[in-house]
């Protein structure tokens, strides 16, 4: 089962974040472009041909976030969207964060430029 096929599990707090080793293993399962930022959050920058496409992507991710009950930070600008994900209640990463990242990649597929 791919990461994107898993459902996000609501975090009630009081559980430890995934270990650094587990985070690295899950990071390798994600598509290229994902990294851990200085705060230890998952982060990826997506590029688009214009503002309209970037906004459409943000709306798609917003719908996924609502359906999953798991909400990333989304930063919208002309031709780009940065997605930052972590579990606020544990101030770290949970497996569900990686599931949401994979779902973000899946939503990006229709916007991916055609290979030349």
C-alpha positions in Angstrom: 0.0 0.0 0.0 1.4 3.4 -0.9 1.6 6.2 1.6 -1.2 8.1 -0.2 -3.6 5.2 0.3 -3.5 5.5 4.1 -6.0 7.6 6.0 -4.7 10.2 8.4 -5.3 9.2 12.0 -6.2 12.2 14.3 -3.6 12.8 16.9 -4.9 13.4 20.4 -1.5 14.4 21.8 0.5 12.6 24.4 2.2 10.3 21.9 5.8 10.7 20.8 6.8 11.8 17.3 8.2 9.3 15.0 11.9 8.6 15.5 14.5 10.2 13.3 15.2 6.8 11.7 11.5 6.2 10.9 11.2 9.8 9.6 14.1 9.2 7.2 12.6 5.9 6.0 9.2 7.5 5.3 10.9 10.4 3.6 12.5 8.1 1.2 9.0 6.7 0.3 7.8 10.1 -0.7 8.3 11.7 -4.1 11.3 13.8 -4.8 11.2 17.3 -3.5 10.2 16.6 0.1 12.7 17.5 2.8 12.8 18.1 6.5 13.2 21.8 7.2 15.1 23.3 10.2 12.1 22.9 12.4 11.9 19.2 11.6 8.7 19.7 9.5 8.0 18.1 6.1 8.3 20.7 3.4 8.0 20.8 -0.4 7.8 23.6 -3.0 5.5 23.0 -6.0 5.9 25.1 -9.1 3.1 26.0 -11.5 2.8 28.0 -14.8 0.8 30.8 -13.2 -1.1 32.0 -10.1 -4.4 30.4 -11.2 -2.9 26.9 -11.3 -1.2 27.4 -7.9 -4.5 28.6 -6.4 -6.4 25.6 -7.9 -3.8 23.3 -6.3 -4.2 25.0 -2.9 -7.9 24.5 -3.2 -7.4 20.8 -4.0 -5.1 20.3 -1.0 -7.5 22.2 1.2 -10.3 19.7 0.3 -8.0 16.8 1.0 -7.0 18.3 4.4 -10.6 18.8 5.4 -11.5 15.3 4.4 -8.6 13.9 6.3 -9.0 16.2 9.3 -5.2 17.0 9.0 -4.2 20.5 8.0 -0.9 21.6 6.5 0.4 25.1 6.3 0.1 26.3 2.7 2.0 29.3 1.3 0.6 30.6 -2.0 2.5 32.9 -4.3 2.5 33.5 -8.1 3.4 30.2 -9.7 4.2 28.3 -6.5 2.9 26.8 -3.4 5.0 25.7 -0.4 3.4 22.9 1.7 4.6 22.5 5.3 3.3 19.6 7.4 3.8 18.5 11.0 1.5 17.4 13.8 0.9 20.4 16.0 -0.3 18.5 19.0 3.0 16.7 19.4 5.1 19.4 17.9 6.8 16.8 15.6 6.1 14.3 12.9 3.6 11.5 13.0 3.1 8.9 10.3 0.0 10.7 9.2 2.1 13.6 8.1 3.8 11.5 5.5 0.4 10.2 4.3 -0.8 13.8 3.8 2.5 14.6 2.0 1.9 11.7 -0.4 -1.7 12.9 -0.9 -0.3 16.3 -1.8 1.9 14.8 -4.4 -1.0 12.9 -5.8 -3.0 16.1 -6.1 -0.1 17.7 -8.0 -0.1 15.1 -10.8 -2.6 16.9 -13.1 -0.4 20.1 -12.8 2.9 18.4 -13.5 4.5 19.6 -16.8 4.5 17.1 -19.6 7.8 15.4 -20.2 9.6 16.6 -23.3 
